[in-house]
Amino acid sequence: MAGAGSGRALPSGAADATRERRSYRPALTLLASLFFMWGFITVINNTLLPHLRSVFDLDYTQTTLIESAWFIAYFVASLPAAKLIERIGYQRALVAGLGIMALGTLGMVAAAHLPSYTVTLVSLFVIACGITLLQVAANPYVAVVGPPESASSRLNLVQAFNSLGTTLAPLFGGYLILGRSASGNLTGDAAPLSAAERLADAQSVQLPYLIVAATLVVLAVVIARASLPVMGTATNRLGRAERASLSLWRHRNLVLGVPAIFIYLIAEIGVANLFINFVSQPAIGDLTQAQASHYLFLLWGGMMVGRFVGAWVMRRIPAETVLAGAAVGAFAVMLVTSFATGPVAMWSLISVGLFHAIMFPTIFTLGIRGLGPLTEEGSGLLIMAIAGGALVVVQGWIADRFGLQHSFLLTASCELYVLFYALWGCRAKVPLAGTAVPPAVPPAVRPAAP
């Protein structure tokens, strides 16, 4: 007689699925900490830039060069990172990325001790190169390590922890950098810092970056000792002759996904960089810049909430459908931002974080779908496209000539390309031999040799 309740045996397929989920969940938990760290370190720059401008007495060109050096690293390091992953594998690449970031953060400590603007630029470039390696390795790993049908949901979930890092970083930087320095208390009409004050302010950066460096080293040791599931046969590299017959350019979802990431980053970075200037205007929020920074916290927090919600929604609705809905919502609120006034315009700009939340991880997973052994190279191209953030200067040029509020029409136009990609551009036409769209074989654990 059949048993009842908990004694009943699961069907073999359900049991296999349960074992598979258990095999990759610890890995996702560990990878979520990586996403948190690179989001945290990236947004520390938002508090670091005004600090460095006072310490080194920089003009705006020199100040924006700091942000440009950060995004140029994505362009320079992405393809070498993909090649390195092919040679040493994903797990060792994650450890290497954390080591490079730790080296860069120690460079920031040295730059603060000297102090040196040049060493600061080089150190931030090195940190960004390490983050690039982590992005090229971790994003496709999360997308491929579990069931293919939930790839976008998984990547949105771990990207939510990235947003948690971006949300907490302004508080960390505000307290340990701006809160402990003379430059952090300056007003717009304050006298420049004296040489002694600049030296003391420069050295205030040492403690936070020492804390970050120690955290990165500990995380690298944990990753190195962890037992992470392998990617599986779906993404195994092919021989030279077989690889020569394959082309990334046959995959429309990747070819159109690269500009989708590039264009989306113009929108995201433009909103974040000009947010405080916009909401502090008398006709919008009529706030001081210090008060406006608290609302920036809500923008990043909205992206975190949006990614958690998006991860849940994509378990029920196709990722491309959710992406299309987000693009329509973002386009609508950016039109309101561009033409409304007062609190309506301010809150519409804050709300765009909810719609932007799922865009990067969803475009990424759709872009590498069906690439099989070309996954590493496709990932490198998509991460290289993050360099689009360096073109925020275009929105600055528009703001100077046509007004800050109307410059957000550029953001609205970026949302239209994301909509185009969701409706048509992401549809994979030519899956590689042995893969489906998405890959049919769950690659969490490589089959044992007979």
C-alpha positions, 0 to 999 in steps of 0.5 A: 500500500502506498505511503502517505504524507512525508513518506511518499517518494518524489518522482525522479525528475522532481528529486533531481530538480531539488538536488540541483537547486541545493547544489547551486544555492550556496554558490549564489549566496557567495556570489551575492556577496561579490555583487554587493562589494562591487556595487558598494565600491563603485558608489563610494565614488559618489562621495569620493569625487567632491572630496577629491575635488577639494583635496587636489583643488581640481577643475571640473575637467580633472574631476570628471576625468576620475569618473572617465578613468573608471568607465574606460577600465571596462572598455580596456579590460573586458576582452582580456578578462574573457580570455583570462577566464578561458585559461584559468576558469571562473572560480580562479578568475573571481579570486583574481578579480578580488585580488586586483581590487584589493591591490587598487584599494591599497593604492588608494591608501598610498595615494592618500598618504602621498597625496597624489592625484595621478596615483589616485587615477591609476588606483581607481583604474586598477579597482575598476579593472578588478570589478570588470573581471568579476563582472565578466566572470560572475554575471554569466556564471549566475546565468548559467549555473542553474536552470536556464528558464530562471536565468534572468530571475537569478541574475536579478536576485543577485543584482539586488544585492549589488543595489544593496551595496550601492544603497549603503555606500553613500552612508559609509562614504558620507560618514568615513570620508566626508564626515571626517574631513573639512571638505565634507562641511564646505558650502558652495561659497566657502574659501578653499582649504589650506595646504594643511587641511588638504593633507589631513583630508587626503589622509582621511581616505586611508581608513575606509579603503583599508577596511575595504581592502581587508574585506576583499582579501577575506572574500578572496580566501573564502571564494578560493576555498569554496566548492563551486559547481562547474558551468557544465558542458553547455559552455565548454570551449571548443577546439580551434578548428570548431571555434573557427566555424562559429561567429558571435555576429550570427547571434542577434540577441548579442549583437543588439544587446551590446548597444542596449547595455551601452545605451542603458548605462548612459541613462543610468549614470546620467540620472545618478550624476545629475540627480542632486543638481536637478532636485535641488533646483527651486522649481523642482524640489527647492532643497539644499544639496545635502538634503537632495543627497538623502533622496539619492539614497531613495533612487538607489534603494528603489533599484534594490527593491525593483530587482527583488521584485523583478526576480520574483516576477520573472519566475512567472512572466518571460524576462523579455516581457518584463523588460519591455514593461520596464522600458515603457514605464521608464520612458513615461516617467522620464517624459514627466521629469522633462516637462513637469515641475515641483514634487511631481518632477522630483518623484518621477525622477526618483521612481525611474530607479524602480524601472531601471532596476531589472534592465542591466541583468535582464539585457545581459542574460538575454544577450548571452542566451544560446551562446554555448561555448561563446559565452565568455566572449559574449560576456566580455563584449557585454561588460565592455559596453558598460563603458557607455557610462563615460558618455554621460558628458553628452547629457552634460553638454545638452544641459549646458545648452538646452537646460538641465530638465530637458537633458533628461529627454536623452534618458527617455530616448535611451529607454526606447532602444531598450524597448526595441531590444525587448520586443525584437532585438533579444530574439536569438536566431541561431543557437549553437549546436548542442544548445537550445534557446535557452540551453536545454541542459541544466549545467549546475553539475557536470556529468560524471565520467562513465 
